[in-house]
């Protein structure tokens, strides 16, 4: 459940610092930016160097050990993976809440396409991020009152894309050491390269860097590569994407609103039945996704799926071309300079080549 639990990794708090650029924005936008600035300032003020946290015997011993390992992984990221050498993830913040931020997703009642929000320099994204859960819930309620499906998801980690020295926050320690190291590599990849408005490209690139980087980090430490068994996650994602496609077809039909509403409920019920069959037939009764499936499902809750791994196979092919990490990052930068349509065609060709090679 890693991607569902983590939510959207790159939360664009830097947009909130552009108040001067958005002087013509409405009051609602300015209130949002003010919330972002306040939350980011609080987070930065709470940082302490990891070395000091490790030395603090009042801190849980497991947390201190995780942070010690994170420092080593952070050095490896710059020394071996070609990721930024800066002060990000060299400090720690113990949060008083379960997540560092909450993302609010929205989509029309009869569309699987998300409501997007556009910011200066950062481009358009399919969510709004909040440092406070109540703020996020109020924003979701306001969108719901306008007729949108909404979903609120907790975010364990995020990046300001190098604008600030991002800390390790306590919510990043929810998993094991591998998960913490993976998230550090992922977020640093966002600082290395980010294409405004192309979430699938950004997240797939960062996800590949994180997975490949973690494999190499484990080898460096003399540990088995420990390839993550993603079969359940991949299977569940395919199941959700299948639901999204079924709904897309339904919404494009000539049925009236009442019929579409009934069809939507029927498709979601059928999805739940397919999930139970898949879980019990292929996952030996694994219940990792039961809570998500039991919770309310709507168009907005489907938005995050597929964003993190859509082009991972394409980036794997780029890496397989050789030359090490510097050559890989250079090839990715070349892709980033293309316009969106040419970039997607190139990624699709790489994906197809990778699939053919694996066969």
N, C-alpha and C positions, 0 to 999 in steps of 0.2 A: 504493500500500500504506500510505498514511499512517495510517489508523486502526488497522490491524493492528499496525504497527510501534510506534505510540505506546502502544497499550494503553488502559487506563482512565485518563483524564486527571485526574479528581478523586479522589485517594486520600485517604481521610478520616483523616489522621494525628491530627486534633484529638481523635478518640475516645480515643486513648491517653492523653490528659491528664486523663481523667475517672476516675482510679483511685478517688478518694474516693466517687464515685457508684456504683462497681461493687465495693464492699467485699465484697459477698456472692457475687461471681463465683467460679467454680472456679479451681484453680491454673493450668490451661491458659490461661484467659482472662487472668489476671493476668500470666503470662509473656509473652503476646502484647503486652499493653499496655506492659509494661516494655521490650520490644524496640522498640516504636514510640517511646516517650519517649527512649530512648537514641539511636536513629537520628536522630530529629528534632533532638535537642540537638547531635549531631555536625555535622549539616548547618548549623544556625544558627551554630555556632562557626566554621565554615569560610568564612563569607561575607566578601567584601570589596566595597567600593563599586565600581560599574562604572567610574567615572572613574579609580580607581586601577588597575584591571585594564587599561584602555585605555592607560594611561601606562606599563605594565610591558613593556619591550621584550623581555623573556624569553618573553612569551606570543606564540603564533603570530600573524602579521600578519592572517591571514584571520579568526581568532577576534576580534581587537581590532576589526576593521572591522565584523564582525557585531554586536558589542556596541554599537558606536557607533550603528549603525542601530536597534538595539533600544531605545536610550534615546529616540530620536526617536519611534519607534512607541509607546513607553510614554506619552510626553506626549500624543500624538495620542489615545490611548485615553481619557484623562480629559478632554481639552479638547473633543473632538468626538464621541465615542461614548457619553458619559455613564457611563463605567466608573469604578470607585473611584479616588480620588486618595489613594494611600497609598504606603508604601515598598516594596510588593511589586514584584519584577522591576527593582529599582534596584541590586541587588547580584549578585555572580557567585560560583559555586563550581565549581572544577575538580575533577571527581570522579575517583576512582581505579578506576572501574568503568564498564561500558558503559551502564547504566541507573541512574536514581535510585532506583527501587523495582521490585519484581516483584509481580504480582498472581497469586493462586491462585484458580482457578475450580474448582468441583466440581458434579457433577450425578449423580443416581442412574443405575444402569446402564441402566434402561429408562424414562427420562424425559428430556425436553429442558428441563425446568424447573430452574433452578439452585438449589443450596443457598444460602440467604441467611444473612447475619450481621447482627444488629441491635445498634445502639449507642445509648446515651443521646443525645438531641437530634439525632443525625445520621440516625436512621432505619435502614432495612434496605438492605443492598447485596449484590450477587451475587458478592462476591470478598473476599479478605483481602489486604492489602498488606504487604510486607516490605522493609526496607532492605537485606537481605542475601540473596543468591541461595541460599545453602545453607539458610538458615532456610526460605525459600519451598519448596525442594525437599523438606525434611523434613516440612513441613506437608502438602504434596501427597501424600507417601508415606503419612502417617498417615491421611489421608482415603481414599486408595486401599485401604489395609488394611481399612477399614470397608465396602468395596464400592462406593465412588464412582468414577466417571470423573473424572479431574482434568486440569488444564492449567495451566502456568505461563507467564506472558507478561511480558516486560520492559516497563517504563513509562518513557518519556523525560521526561515532565513531569507535574506534579501541583500541586494547590492545597490549602492548609489553610483555604480559605474565609475568609481574612481574619484568622484567629487569630494568624498570624505574618506578618512581612514576607518572603514567599517569594522566594527568589533565582532568577535564571536559572542553570540547571545545565548543565554541558557536554554532557550528553546531549540537550539541547534544540537543539543546534547541528548535529545530524546531517544536516538538510536544508539548503536554501538560506535566504536572508534572508526570503523570503516565508513560508516555513514557520515560522521563528522568530517573526515578527511575528504570524502567525495563531495560534500557540500562546499567545502573551502575551494576545491579545484573548480567546481561548477561556477561559483560566484566570481572567482578571479578570472575565469574565461570571459564572463560578461564585461569585466573591466578591460580585458585585452581587446575585445572587438564586439561592437554592438551596432546593428543596423536599425535605425529608427523605423518603426512601423512594420517590422517583419518578425513577429514573435516566433513563428515556427522555425525560421532560420536561426535566430539567436538561441532559442532553447535547445534545439537539436545539436548545434555546435557545442554549447556548454555541456550538454549531457554526454556527448562523445568524449570530450576532453576529460570529464570527470571519471568516466568508466575506464578509459584507456590509461589515464593517469594513475588511477587507483591500482590497476593491474601492475603497472611498472613500479609503483611505490611498494607494493607487497613483495615483488621480486627483489627489489633493493634491500628489503629487510629480511630476506631469506625465508619468506613465508610463501605458501602456495598462492597462485594467482587468485584463487577464491572467486572465480567467476560467479557473479550473482545469478541465482536461479530466478529468472524473470518470467517463467512460463505462466504463473498465475496472473501476474500483473499484465503481461501481454495479452493473455486470453481474456481477461476482464476488459481491458481497453478495447479489444476487437468487438466484444459484446456490446459495449456502450456505443462505439462508433456505428455498429449495425443499427442500434436503436435510433441514433441520430439520423441515419440515412432513411430509415423507414418513416420517421417523422417528416423529414424533408419532402419525401414523395407525397405524404398525406397533405401537407400544407400547400403544395403546388397543385393539388387537385381542385376540381370545380365544386366541391362540397360546400355547403353553407357553414356558418360558424358553429351552429349546434352540432352538426355532424362531425366537424373537425375536432370539436372539444371532446365528443364521445370517442372518436377514433384515437385521439391522443391518450386518453385514459386507458383505452384497451391495449394500445401498443406498450404502454408502461407496465401494465399488469402482465402482459405476455413476456416482456423483458425480465421481470422478476421470476417468472416460472422458468425461463431459459437459464437464468443464473443458477437457480437451485439444481437444475438438471446437470449443468456443467460442473458445479461445485461437488456434487455427490458422485458424479461419474468419473471425473478426471482429477480432482484435487483431494481425494481421500477425505472428504468432509471438511476441508479447510474452511474456516469461517471468517477469514480476514476482511472480507468485503461485506459481511452481513449487515453491519450498521449502516453503511452507505446505501445499500439496496433498500433497507427498511425505512430510511428517511424519505421525506418528500422529494420527488424527482420531477424536474421540469426542464424547459429548454436551457435555462441559465446554468443549471447544475451540470449540463453536458459540455459546456464551453471549454473547460480546461483540458479535456481528453484529446490526445493526439498531438498536442502542442510540443511536448518535450522530446518526442522521438520520431517525428514525421520524417526527418532527413538524416537520422543517425547513420543509416547504411551508406548514404552518400558521403558523409564525412569520414566514415571508415575507409571507403575507397580512396579518398584523397590522401589519407594517412598512409595507406598501403603503397602509394606511389613512391615512398621512400624519401630519404633525405633528412629524416628526423623532424623534431618539433618545429624548428625554425622554418624549414621548407613547407611543412604543413600549414603553419599559420600564414605564410606568404600566399599559398594557394587559396586559403580561405579569404584573405583580403582581396584577392583578385575577384572572387565570386561576389564579395560584398560591394564592389564598385559597379557591378552590373545593375541594370534596371530590374525591377521586380520580376517581370515576365521572363526575361532572358536568364535571370538567376534560377528561377524555378525550373525552366527547361533544362538547364545544365545540371541541377540537382537531380531531376528525374532521370536523366541519362546516367548519371553516376549510380543512382539507386538501382536502375535496371541492370547495369553492368555488374554491380555487386551481387544481385540476385542470381544472375546467370553464372557468375563465378562460383557461388556457393552450391549450385546444382552440379 
